[in-house]
Amino acid sequence: MAVRNRGFEVVSKYKDEFVFTLEEFNEEFHKDTPVEELPKRVKRLFTMPARGTKKSACYDIYNNTGEAIKLGAGELSGAITTYIKSYMLDDEVLMAYVRSSHGFKFSVRLANSTGIIDCDFYDNPKNEGEIFIKLHNQGDKPLFIGAGEAMGQVMFQKYLLADDDDQTVGGDREGGIGSTSGK
């Protein structure tokens, strides 16, 4: 078995909602099947995080909600699930950012500026490590992110500890956002 250092998985409660390749979709729902004969909730094609080029530092996170995300000027989105969780080494962190083009062209930011996903967020007991993003359109133009389009980006990074790090205040993570401070 290959060593797993870092990567992405679909959160278990969503696994039955998606197919992961076009071939799987075509196997499950024959191309010639009339639309009215498809099940009410057709599984959506899921796009795992992927780098846009061989030298990209970040992995694009895609809008797998099945619907467009529309943010008017000045609007703050609700929490948008990515349907994924991420595993990594103990001295790594996953940092989430807005897509560069969304920030530059539309003045869109993540509500928490930069998302920090610690390694112990993975498989935590409260939400299994499900990653969400929240967007804030601070510009004067509406933003439209179509279903299946990139909506954010994440980067794995190593981090360093201070010499006197034995003063760590917390124990094991119990939940999601805000759980390390108990608030």
Biotite code that builds the C-alpha atoms (Angstrom):
import biotite.structure as struc

atoms = struc.array([
    struc.Atom([0.000, 0.000, 0.000], chain_id="A", res_id=1, res_name="MET", atom_name="CA", element="C"),
    struc.Atom([1.269, 3.458, -0.914], chain_id="A", res_id=2, res_name="ALA", atom_name="CA", element="C"),
    struc.Atom([2.202, 5.876, 1.861], chain_id="A", res_id=3, res_name="VAL", atom_name="CA", element="C"),
    struc.Atom([-0.383, 8.625, 2.269], chain_id="A", res_id=4, res_name="ARG", atom_name="CA", element="C"),
    struc.Atom([1.205, 11.973, 3.054], chain_id="A", res_id=5, res_name="ASN", atom_name="CA", element="C"),
    struc.Atom([-1.377, 14.509, 1.997], chain_id="A", res_id=6, res_name="ARG", atom_name="CA", element="C"),
    struc.Atom([-4.492, 14.615, -0.117], chain_id="A", res_id=7, res_name="GLY", atom_name="CA", element="C"),
    struc.Atom([-8.239, 14.975, -0.335], chain_id="A", res_id=8, res_name="PHE", atom_name="CA", element="C"),
    struc.Atom([-11.223, 12.692, 0.253], chain_id="A", res_id=9, res_name="GLU", atom_name="CA", element="C"),
    struc.Atom([-14.959, 13.140, -0.121], chain_id="A", res_id=10, res_name="VAL", atom_name="CA", element="C"),
    struc.Atom([-16.696, 13.415, 3.264], chain_id="A", res_id=11, res_name="VAL", atom_name="CA", element="C"),
    struc.Atom([-18.404, 10.052, 3.819], chain_id="A", res_id=12, res_name="SER", atom_name="CA", element="C"),
    struc.Atom([-21.983, 11.395, 4.112], chain_id="A", res_id=13, res_name="LYS", atom_name="CA", element="C"),
    struc.Atom([-21.746, 12.693, 0.512], chain_id="A", res_id=14, res_name="TYR", atom_name="CA", element="C"),
    struc.Atom([-20.164, 9.695, -1.226], chain_id="A", res_id=15, res_name="LYS", atom_name="CA", element="C"),
    struc.Atom([-23.471, 8.382, -2.590], chain_id="A", res_id=16, res_name="ASP", atom_name="CA", element="C"),
    struc.Atom([-24.401, 11.765, -4.099], chain_id="A", res_id=17, res_name="GLU", atom_name="CA", element="C"),
    struc.Atom([-21.657, 11.813, -6.709], chain_id="A", res_id=18, res_name="PHE", atom_name="CA", element="C"),
    struc.Atom([-20.019, 9.925, -9.514], chain_id="A", res_id=19, res_name="VAL", atom_name="CA", element="C"),
    struc.Atom([-16.377, 10.679, -9.942], chain_id="A", res_id=20, res_name="PHE", atom_name="CA", element="C"),
    struc.Atom([-15.752, 10.130, -13.637], chain_id="A", res_id=21, res_name="THR", atom_name="CA", element="C"),
    struc.Atom([-17.739, 10.649, -16.788], chain_id="A", res_id=22, res_name="LEU", atom_name="CA", element="C"),
    struc.Atom([-17.447, 6.901, -17.434], chain_id="A", res_id=23, res_name="GLU", atom_name="CA", element="C"),
    struc.Atom([-19.105, 6.155, -14.070], chain_id="A", res_id=24, res_name="GLU", atom_name="CA", element="C"),
    struc.Atom([-21.888, 8.597, -14.873], chain_id="A", res_id=25, res_name="PHE", atom_name="CA", element="C"),
    struc.Atom([-22.485, 7.036, -18.288], chain_id="A", res_id=26, res_name="ASN", atom_name="CA", element="C"),
    struc.Atom([-22.473, 3.523, -16.769], chain_id="A", res_id=27, res_name="GLU", atom_name="CA", element="C"),
    struc.Atom([-25.058, 4.449, -14.165], chain_id="A", res_id=28, res_name="GLU", atom_name="CA", element="C"),
    struc.Atom([-27.239, 6.592, -16.437], chain_id="A", res_id=29, res_name="PHE", atom_name="CA", element="C"),
    struc.Atom([-27.189, 5.491, -20.064], chain_id="A", res_id=30, res_name="HIS", atom_name="CA", element="C"),
    struc.Atom([-26.607, 8.405, -22.450], chain_id="A", res_id=31, res_name="LYS", atom_name="CA", element="C"),
    struc.Atom([-29.814, 7.685, -24.338], chain_id="A", res_id=32, res_name="ASP", atom_name="CA", element="C"),
    struc.Atom([-32.056, 7.553, -21.254], chain_id="A", res_id=33, res_name="THR", atom_name="CA", element="C"),
    struc.Atom([-34.791, 10.202, -21.546], chain_id="A", res_id=34, res_name="PRO", atom_name="CA", element="C"),
    struc.Atom([-34.497, 12.907, -18.890], chain_id="A", res_id=35, res_name="VAL", atom_name="CA", element="C"),
    struc.Atom([-37.938, 12.084, -17.447], chain_id="A", res_id=36, res_name="GLU", atom_name="CA", element="C"),
    struc.Atom([-36.756, 8.509, -16.713], chain_id="A", res_id=37, res_name="GLU", atom_name="CA", element="C"),
    struc.Atom([-33.689, 9.570, -14.717], chain_id="A", res_id=38, res_name="LEU", atom_name="CA", element="C"),
    struc.Atom([-33.981, 9.366, -10.925], chain_id="A", res_id=39, res_name="PRO", atom_name="CA", element="C"),
    struc.Atom([-35.224, 12.546, -9.233], chain_id="A", res_id=40, res_name="LYS", atom_name="CA", element="C"),
    struc.Atom([-31.781, 13.285, -7.810], chain_id="A", res_id=41, res_name="ARG", atom_name="CA", element="C"),
    struc.Atom([-29.295, 12.344, -10.484], chain_id="A", res_id=42, res_name="VAL", atom_name="CA", element="C"),
    struc.Atom([-25.827, 11.927, -9.114], chain_id="A", res_id=43, res_name="LYS", atom_name="CA", element="C"),
    struc.Atom([-23.629, 14.872, -9.979], chain_id="A", res_id=44, res_name="ARG", atom_name="CA", element="C"),
    struc.Atom([-20.216, 14.578, -11.531], chain_id="A", res_id=45, res_name="LEU", atom_name="CA", element="C"),
    struc.Atom([-17.704, 15.455, -8.793], chain_id="A", res_id=46, res_name="PHE", atom_name="CA", element="C"),
    struc.Atom([-14.424, 17.269, -9.386], chain_id="A", res_id=47, res_name="THR", atom_name="CA", element="C"),
    struc.Atom([-11.688, 16.625, -6.838], chain_id="A", res_id=48, res_name="MET", atom_name="CA", element="C"),
    struc.Atom([-9.262, 19.458, -6.071], chain_id="A", res_id=49, res_name="PRO", atom_name="CA", element="C"),
    struc.Atom([-6.658, 19.730, -8.824], chain_id="A", res_id=50, res_name="ALA", atom_name="CA", element="C"),
    struc.Atom([-3.776, 21.973, -9.775], chain_id="A", res_id=51, res_name="ARG", atom_name="CA", element="C"),
    struc.Atom([-4.371, 24.044, -12.891], chain_id="A", res_id=52, res_name="GLY", atom_name="CA", element="C"),
    struc.Atom([-0.837, 23.523, -14.245], chain_id="A", res_id=53, res_name="THR", atom_name="CA", element="C"),
    struc.Atom([2.189, 21.352, -13.453], chain_id="A", res_id=54, res_name="LYS", atom_name="CA", element="C"),
    struc.Atom([3.789, 24.230, -11.529], chain_id="A", res_id=55, res_name="LYS", atom_name="CA", element="C"),
    struc.Atom([0.708, 25.562, -9.713], chain_id="A", res_id=56, res_name="SER", atom_name="CA", element="C"),
    struc.Atom([1.250, 25.864, -5.952], chain_id="A", res_id=57, res_name="ALA", atom_name="CA", element="C"),
    struc.Atom([-2.460, 25.657, -5.150], chain_id="A", res_id=58, res_name="CYS", atom_name="CA", element="C"),
    struc.Atom([-5.172, 23.112, -5.789], chain_id="A", res_id=59, res_name="TYR", atom_name="CA", element="C"),
    struc.Atom([-8.382, 24.552, -7.199], chain_id="A", res_id=60, res_name="ASP", atom_name="CA", element="C"),
    struc.Atom([-11.518, 23.767, -5.179], chain_id="A", res_id=61, res_name="ILE", atom_name="CA", element="C"),
    struc.Atom([-14.590, 23.331, -7.352], chain_id="A", res_id=62, res_name="TYR", atom_name="CA", element="C"),
    struc.Atom([-18.230, 24.265, -6.948], chain_id="A", res_id=63, res_name="ASN", atom_name="CA", element="C"),
    struc.Atom([-19.729, 20.779, -6.650], chain_id="A", res_id=64, res_name="ASN", atom_name="CA", element="C"),
    struc.Atom([-23.053, 22.024, -5.250], chain_id="A", res_id=65, res_name="THR", atom_name="CA", element="C"),
    struc.Atom([-24.869, 21.386, -8.532], chain_id="A", res_id=66, res_name="GLY", atom_name="CA", element="C"),
    struc.Atom([-25.999, 25.024, -8.629], chain_id="A", res_id=67, res_name="GLU", atom_name="CA", element="C"),
    struc.Atom([-24.434, 28.336, -9.520], chain_id="A", res_id=68, res_name="ALA", atom_name="CA", element="C"),
    struc.Atom([-23.104, 30.508, -6.714], chain_id="A", res_id=69, res_name="ILE", atom_name="CA", element="C"),
    struc.Atom([-24.256, 34.103, -7.197], chain_id="A", res_id=70, res_name="LYS", atom_name="CA", element="C"),
    struc.Atom([-22.964, 36.942, -5.035], chain_id="A", res_id=71, res_name="LEU", atom_name="CA", element="C"),
    struc.Atom([-24.168, 40.469, -5.573], chain_id="A", res_id=72, res_name="GLY", atom_name="CA", element="C"),
    struc.Atom([-22.017, 43.515, -4.837], chain_id="A", res_id=73, res_name="ALA", atom_name="CA", element="C"),
    struc.Atom([-21.422, 43.727, -1.085], chain_id="A", res_id=74, res_name="GLY", atom_name="CA", element="C"),
    struc.Atom([-22.991, 40.324, -0.452], chain_id="A", res_id=75, res_name="GLU", atom_name="CA", element="C"),
    struc.Atom([-21.678, 37.709, 2.000], chain_id="A", res_id=76, res_name="LEU", atom_name="CA", element="C"),
    struc.Atom([-22.373, 34.063, 1.180], chain_id="A", res_id=77, res_name="SER", atom_name="CA", element="C"),
    struc.Atom([-23.406, 31.455, 3.671], chain_id="A", res_id=78, res_name="GLY", atom_name="CA", element="C"),
    struc.Atom([-21.028, 28.594, 4.402], chain_id="A", res_id=79, res_name="ALA", atom_name="CA", element="C"),
    struc.Atom([-20.445, 26.730, 1.122], chain_id="A", res_id=80, res_name="ILE", atom_name="CA", element="C"),
    struc.Atom([-19.409, 23.114, 1.479], chain_id="A", res_id=81, res_name="THR", atom_name="CA", element="C"),
    struc.Atom([-16.543, 21.806, -0.598], chain_id="A", res_id=82, res_name="THR", atom_name="CA", element="C"),
    struc.Atom([-17.727, 18.227, 0.150], chain_id="A", res_id=83, res_name="TYR", atom_name="CA", element="C"),
    struc.Atom([-14.112, 17.343, 0.930], chain_id="A", res_id=84, res_name="ILE", atom_name="CA", element="C"),
    struc.Atom([-11.802, 16.781, 3.848], chain_id="A", res_id=85, res_name="LYS", atom_name="CA", element="C"),
    struc.Atom([-8.016, 16.761, 3.739], chain_id="A", res_id=86, res_name="SER", atom_name="CA", element="C"),
    struc.Atom([-5.326, 14.661, 5.367], chain_id="A", res_id=87, res_name="TYR", atom_name="CA", element="C"),
    struc.Atom([-1.714, 15.789, 5.778], chain_id="A", res_id=88, res_name="MET", atom_name="CA", element="C"),
    struc.Atom([1.415, 15.222, 7.839], chain_id="A", res_id=89, res_name="LEU", atom_name="CA", element="C"),
    struc.Atom([1.599, 16.448, 11.446], chain_id="A", res_id=90, res_name="ASP", atom_name="CA", element="C"),
    struc.Atom([3.808, 19.436, 10.572], chain_id="A", res_id=91, res_name="ASP", atom_name="CA", element="C"),
    struc.Atom([1.623, 20.645, 7.710], chain_id="A", res_id=92, res_name="GLU", atom_name="CA", element="C"),
    struc.Atom([-1.370, 22.914, 7.306], chain_id="A", res_id=93, res_name="VAL", atom_name="CA", element="C"),
    struc.Atom([-3.809, 23.404, 4.437], chain_id="A", res_id=94, res_name="LEU", atom_name="CA", element="C"),
    struc.Atom([-4.332, 27.100, 3.701], chain_id="A", res_id=95, res_name="MET", atom_name="CA", element="C"),
    struc.Atom([-7.447, 28.204, 1.813], chain_id="A", res_id=96, res_name="ALA", atom_name="CA", element="C"),
    struc.Atom([-7.588, 31.297, -0.364], chain_id="A", res_id=97, res_name="TYR", atom_name="CA", element="C"),
    struc.Atom([-9.981, 32.986, -2.735], chain_id="A", res_id=98, res_name="VAL", atom_name="CA", element="C"),
    struc.Atom([-9.210, 32.383, -6.412], chain_id="A", res_id=99, res_name="ARG", atom_name="CA", element="C"),
    struc.Atom([-6.757, 35.040, -7.571], chain_id="A", res_id=100, res_name="SER", atom_name="CA", element="C"),
    struc.Atom([-9.034, 36.132, -10.413], chain_id="A", res_id=101, res_name="SER", atom_name="CA", element="C"),
    struc.Atom([-12.043, 36.505, -8.087], chain_id="A", res_id=102, res_name="HIS", atom_name="CA", element="C"),
    struc.Atom([-10.060, 38.771, -5.776], chain_id="A", res_id=103, res_name="GLY", atom_name="CA", element="C"),
    struc.Atom([-8.462, 40.785, -8.538], chain_id="A", res_id=104, res_name="PHE", atom_name="CA", element="C"),
    struc.Atom([-11.456, 41.204, -10.869], chain_id="A", res_id=105, res_name="LYS", atom_name="CA", element="C"),
    struc.Atom([-14.329, 41.261, -8.363], chain_id="A", res_id=106, res_name="PHE", atom_name="CA", element="C"),
    struc.Atom([-12.762, 42.221, -4.981], chain_id="A", res_id=107, res_name="SER", atom_name="CA", element="C"),
    struc.Atom([-14.029, 38.943, -3.513], chain_id="A", res_id=108, res_name="VAL", atom_name="CA", element="C"),
    struc.Atom([-12.391, 37.708, -0.306], chain_id="A", res_id=109, res_name="ARG", atom_name="CA", element="C"),
    struc.Atom([-12.797, 34.748, 1.984], chain_id="A", res_id=110, res_name="LEU", atom_name="CA", element="C"),
    struc.Atom([-14.808, 35.861, 5.015], chain_id="A", res_id=111, res_name="ALA", atom_name="CA", element="C"),
    struc.Atom([-11.946, 34.706, 7.269], chain_id="A", res_id=112, res_name="ASN", atom_name="CA", element="C"),
    struc.Atom([-9.258, 36.169, 4.935], chain_id="A", res_id=113, res_name="SER", atom_name="CA", element="C"),
    struc.Atom([-7.172, 32.973, 4.848], chain_id="A", res_id=114, res_name="THR", atom_name="CA", element="C"),
    struc.Atom([-8.635, 29.643, 5.875], chain_id="A", res_id=115, res_name="GLY", atom_name="CA", element="C"),
    struc.Atom([-6.395, 27.557, 8.129], chain_id="A", res_id=116, res_name="ILE", atom_name="CA", element="C"),
    struc.Atom([-7.106, 23.817, 8.142], chain_id="A", res_id=117, res_name="ILE", atom_name="CA", element="C"),
    struc.Atom([-4.915, 22.055, 10.706], chain_id="A", res_id=118, res_name="ASP", atom_name="CA", element="C"),
    struc.Atom([-3.926, 18.410, 10.294], chain_id="A", res_id=119, res_name="CYS", atom_name="CA", element="C"),
    struc.Atom([-6.081, 17.371, 13.275], chain_id="A", res_id=120, res_name="ASP", atom_name="CA", element="C"),
    struc.Atom([-9.192, 18.805, 11.571], chain_id="A", res_id=121, res_name="PHE", atom_name="CA", element="C"),
    struc.Atom([-9.244, 15.626, 9.430], chain_id="A", res_id=122, res_name="TYR", atom_name="CA", element="C"),
    struc.Atom([-11.800, 13.109, 10.730], chain_id="A", res_id=123, res_name="ASP", atom_name="CA", element="C"),
    struc.Atom([-12.634, 15.189, 13.837], chain_id="A", res_id=124, res_name="ASN", atom_name="CA", element="C"),
    struc.Atom([-15.658, 13.778, 15.713], chain_id="A", res_id=125, res_name="PRO", atom_name="CA", element="C"),
    struc.Atom([-17.979, 16.722, 15.057], chain_id="A", res_id=126, res_name="LYS", atom_name="CA", element="C"),
    struc.Atom([-17.930, 17.070, 11.268], chain_id="A", res_id=127, res_name="ASN", atom_name="CA", element="C"),
    struc.Atom([-15.370, 14.557, 9.937], chain_id="A", res_id=128, res_name="GLU", atom_name="CA", element="C"),
    struc.Atom([-13.201, 17.467, 8.771], chain_id="A", res_id=129, res_name="GLY", atom_name="CA", element="C"),
    struc.Atom([-15.618, 18.827, 6.174], chain_id="A", res_id=130, res_name="GLU", atom_name="CA", element="C"),
    struc.Atom([-14.139, 21.978, 4.661], chain_id="A", res_id=131, res_name="ILE", atom_name="CA", element="C"),
    struc.Atom([-16.359, 24.993, 4.005], chain_id="A", res_id=132, res_name="PHE", atom_name="CA", element="C"),
    struc.Atom([-15.644, 28.371, 2.476], chain_id="A", res_id=133, res_name="ILE", atom_name="CA", element="C"),
    struc.Atom([-17.518, 31.633, 2.910], chain_id="A", res_id=134, res_name="LYS", atom_name="CA", element="C"),
    struc.Atom([-17.152, 34.359, 0.280], chain_id="A", res_id=135, res_name="LEU", atom_name="CA", element="C"),
    struc.Atom([-17.580, 38.118, 0.657], chain_id="A", res_id=136, res_name="HIS", atom_name="CA", element="C"),
    struc.Atom([-18.032, 40.204, -2.488], chain_id="A", res_id=137, res_name="ASN", atom_name="CA", element="C"),
    struc.Atom([-16.567, 43.564, -1.504], chain_id="A", res_id=138, res_name="GLN", atom_name="CA", element="C"),
    struc.Atom([-16.693, 44.889, -5.046], chain_id="A", res_id=139, res_name="GLY", atom_name="CA", element="C"),
    struc.Atom([-19.302, 46.656, -7.138], chain_id="A", res_id=140, res_name="ASP", atom_name="CA", element="C"),
    struc.Atom([-19.888, 43.835, -9.664], chain_id="A", res_id=141, res_name="LYS", atom_name="CA", element="C"),
    struc.Atom([-21.806, 40.594, -9.149], chain_id="A", res_id=142, res_name="PRO", atom_name="CA", element="C"),
    struc.Atom([-19.839, 37.342, -9.052], chain_id="A", res_id=143, res_name="LEU", atom_name="CA", element="C"),
    struc.Atom([-21.167, 34.199, -10.735], chain_id="A", res_id=144, res_name="PHE", atom_name="CA", element="C"),
    struc.Atom([-19.469, 30.816, -10.153], chain_id="A", res_id=145, res_name="ILE", atom_name="CA", element="C"),
    struc.Atom([-21.082, 28.152, -12.305], chain_id="A", res_id=146, res_name="GLY", atom_name="CA", element="C"),
    struc.Atom([-21.596, 24.574, -11.164], chain_id="A", res_id=147, res_name="ALA", atom_name="CA", element="C"),
    struc.Atom([-18.340, 22.706, -11.707], chain_id="A", res_id=148, res_name="GLY", atom_name="CA", element="C"),
    struc.Atom([-16.205, 25.870, -11.841], chain_id="A", res_id=149, res_name="GLU", atom_name="CA", element="C"),
    struc.Atom([-13.323, 26.627, -9.487], chain_id="A", res_id=150, res_name="ALA", atom_name="CA", element="C"),
    struc.Atom([-14.471, 28.648, -6.453], chain_id="A", res_id=151, res_name="MET", atom_name="CA", element="C"),
    struc.Atom([-11.342, 28.751, -4.296], chain_id="A", res_id=152, res_name="GLY", atom_name="CA", element="C"),
    struc.Atom([-7.867, 27.343, -3.913], chain_id="A", res_id=153, res_name="GLN", atom_name="CA", element="C"),
    struc.Atom([-5.886, 25.573, -1.208], chain_id="A", res_id=154, res_name="VAL", atom_name="CA", element="C"),
    struc.Atom([-2.179, 25.015, -0.584], chain_id="A", res_id=155, res_name="MET", atom_name="CA", element="C"),
    struc.Atom([-0.349, 22.559, 1.667], chain_id="A", res_id=156, res_name="PHE", atom_name="CA", element="C"),
    struc.Atom([2.445, 24.158, 3.699], chain_id="A", res_id=157, res_name="GLN", atom_name="CA", element="C"),
    struc.Atom([4.988, 23.034, 6.280], chain_id="A", res_id=158, res_name="LYS", atom_name="CA", element="C"),
    struc.Atom([5.109, 25.039, 9.495], chain_id="A", res_id=159, res_name="TYR", atom_name="CA", element="C"),
    struc.Atom([7.661, 25.490, 12.276], chain_id="A", res_id=160, res_name="LEU", atom_name="CA", element="C"),
    struc.Atom([7.298, 25.367, 16.073], chain_id="A", res_id=161, res_name="LEU", atom_name="CA", element="C"),
    struc.Atom([8.786, 27.736, 18.655], chain_id="A", res_id=162, res_name="ALA", atom_name="CA", element="C"),
    struc.Atom([11.577, 26.459, 20.918], chain_id="A", res_id=163, res_name="ASP", atom_name="CA", element="C"),
    struc.Atom([9.338, 26.486, 23.999], chain_id="A", res_id=164, res_name="ASP", atom_name="CA", element="C"),
    struc.Atom([6.367, 24.828, 22.316], chain_id="A", res_id=165, res_name="ASP", atom_name="CA", element="C"),
    struc.Atom([5.902, 22.488, 25.299], chain_id="A", res_id=166, res_name="ASP", atom_name="CA", element="C"),
    struc.Atom([3.536, 25.169, 26.621], chain_id="A", res_id=167, res_name="GLN", atom_name="CA", element="C"),
    struc.Atom([0.801, 24.101, 24.179], chain_id="A", res_id=168, res_name="THR", atom_name="CA", element="C"),
    struc.Atom([-2.531, 24.876, 25.808], chain_id="A", res_id=169, res_name="VAL", atom_name="CA", element="C"),
    struc.Atom([-4.931, 22.502, 24.129], chain_id="A", res_id=170, res_name="GLY", atom_name="CA", element="C"),
    struc.Atom([-5.660, 18.826, 23.928], chain_id="A", res_id=171, res_name="GLY", atom_name="CA", element="C"),
    struc.Atom([-7.247, 16.913, 21.089], chain_id="A", res_id=172, res_name="ASP", atom_name="CA", element="C"),
    struc.Atom([-9.536, 18.643, 18.594], chain_id="A", res_id=173, res_name="ARG", atom_name="CA", element="C"),
    struc.Atom([-13.219, 17.908, 19.093], chain_id="A", res_id=174, res_name="GLU", atom_name="CA", element="C"),
    struc.Atom([-14.825, 19.860, 16.254], chain_id="A", res_id=175, res_name="GLY", atom_name="CA", element="C"),
    struc.Atom([-14.655, 22.371, 13.450], chain_id="A", res_id=176, res_name="GLY", atom_name="CA", element="C"),
    struc.Atom([-14.258, 26.137, 13.185], chain_id="A", res_id=177, res_name="ILE", atom_name="CA", element="C"),
    struc.Atom([-13.559, 27.727, 16.568], chain_id="A", res_id=178, res_name="GLY", atom_name="CA", element="C"),
    struc.Atom([-13.098, 24.395, 18.358], chain_id="A", res_id=179, res_name="SER", atom_name="CA", element="C"),
    struc.Atom([-9.471, 24.950, 19.363], chain_id="A", res_id=180, res_name="THR", atom_name="CA", element="C"),
    struc.Atom([-10.405, 27.941, 21.530], chain_id="A", res_id=181, res_name="SER", atom_name="CA", element="C"),
    struc.Atom([-13.620, 26.404, 22.816], chain_id="A", res_id=182, res_name="GLY", atom_name="CA", element="C"),
    struc.Atom([-15.689, 29.289, 21.390], chain_id="A", res_id=183, res_name="LYS", atom_name="CA", element="C"),
])
